[in-house]
Amino acid sequence: MWVSWVAGAMLSTSAFAADSKGYQVTGPVSAVTDTAITAQKDDQKWELARSKQTKGAAKIKVGDKVTVYYRMIADEVEIKEAPKPAPSADSKKK
């Protein structure tokens, strides 16, 4: 199962990231690219985005055990109208 979170690249938007809750994932690195780090935690692979501003990621390699600190930040919000509540049983009796 793949769990993907855009995190490392979002850390550079510190004006927004400073107010969001921080998380972490620890495990061995199973893949590394210029834009992502994949860490294995139990039976899940966590793919986290990274950028040149991601601290400590310059020398990371496959097999290293790491703890990756990240934040979840919304990129977009689409608003849907809330459904209207169904009439209650009491209102049907009247």
C-alpha positions as CSV (number, residue, x, y, z in Angstrom):
1,M,0.0,0.0,0.0
2,W,1.4,3.4,-1.0
3,V,0.8,6.4,1.2
4,S,1.9,9.6,-0.4
5,W,2.2,13.0,1.3
6,V,3.6,16.1,-0.2
7,A,5.8,17.3,2.6
8,G,9.4,18.2,1.9
9,A,8.6,20.7,-0.8
10,M,6.0,22.2,1.4
11,L,8.5,22.9,4.2
12,S,9.8,25.7,2.0
13,T,6.5,27.5,2.4
14,S,7.3,28.2,6.0
15,A,4.8,31.0,6.4
16,F,2.0,28.4,6.1
17,A,3.9,25.4,7.5
18,A,4.7,27.1,10.8
19,D,1.1,26.8,11.9
20,S,0.4,23.3,10.7
21,K,0.8,20.2,12.9
22,G,4.1,18.2,12.4
23,Y,4.3,14.5,11.9
24,Q,7.1,12.0,11.4
25,V,7.8,8.6,9.9
26,T,10.7,6.4,10.7
27,G,12.1,3.4,8.7
28,P,14.6,2.3,6.1
29,V,14.8,4.2,2.8
30,S,13.7,2.1,-0.1
31,A,14.0,4.7,-2.8
32,V,15.5,8.2,-3.3
33,T,15.1,10.7,-6.1
34,D,15.8,14.4,-6.4
35,T,12.1,15.1,-5.6
36,A,11.1,12.3,-3.2
37,I,12.2,10.0,-0.4
38,T,10.4,6.6,0.1
39,A,10.6,5.1,3.6
40,Q,9.3,1.7,4.6
41,K,7.2,1.6,7.8
42,D,5.8,-1.8,8.7
43,D,4.0,-2.9,5.5
44,Q,3.5,0.6,4.1
45,K,5.7,2.7,1.9
46,W,5.7,6.4,2.6
47,E,6.6,8.6,-0.3
48,L,7.5,12.1,0.8
49,A,8.3,15.0,-1.5
50,R,11.5,16.8,-1.0
51,S,13.3,19.9,-2.4
52,K,16.7,21.4,-2.2
53,Q,15.5,23.2,1.0
54,T,14.8,19.9,2.8
55,K,17.3,19.8,5.6
56,G,19.5,16.7,6.0
57,A,18.4,15.1,2.7
58,A,21.5,15.8,0.6
59,K,23.4,12.6,1.5
60,I,20.5,10.2,2.0
61,K,20.8,6.8,0.2
62,V,18.8,3.6,-0.1
63,G,19.1,1.4,3.1
64,D,19.7,4.3,5.5
65,K,17.3,4.3,8.5
66,V,15.7,7.8,8.7
67,T,13.1,9.7,10.5
68,V,11.4,12.1,8.2
69,Y,9.6,15.1,9.7
70,Y,6.8,16.5,7.6
71,R,3.6,18.7,7.6
72,M,0.4,18.2,5.7
73,I,-0.7,21.4,3.9
74,A,-3.8,21.8,1.7
75,D,-3.1,22.8,-1.9
76,E,-6.8,23.5,-2.7
77,V,-10.2,23.3,-1.1
78,E,-13.3,22.6,-3.1
79,I,-16.5,23.6,-1.3
80,K,-19.6,21.5,-1.8
81,E,-23.1,22.5,-0.5
82,A,-24.0,20.5,2.6
83,P,-26.9,18.1,2.2
84,K,-30.2,19.3,3.7
85,P,-31.2,17.4,6.8
86,A,-34.1,14.9,6.4
87,P,-37.2,15.9,8.3
88,S,-37.4,14.4,11.8
89,A,-40.0,11.9,12.9
90,D,-41.5,14.5,15.1
91,S,-42.1,17.0,12.3
92,K,-43.8,14.3,10.2
93,K,-46.5,13.7,12.9
94,K,-47.7,17.3,12.8
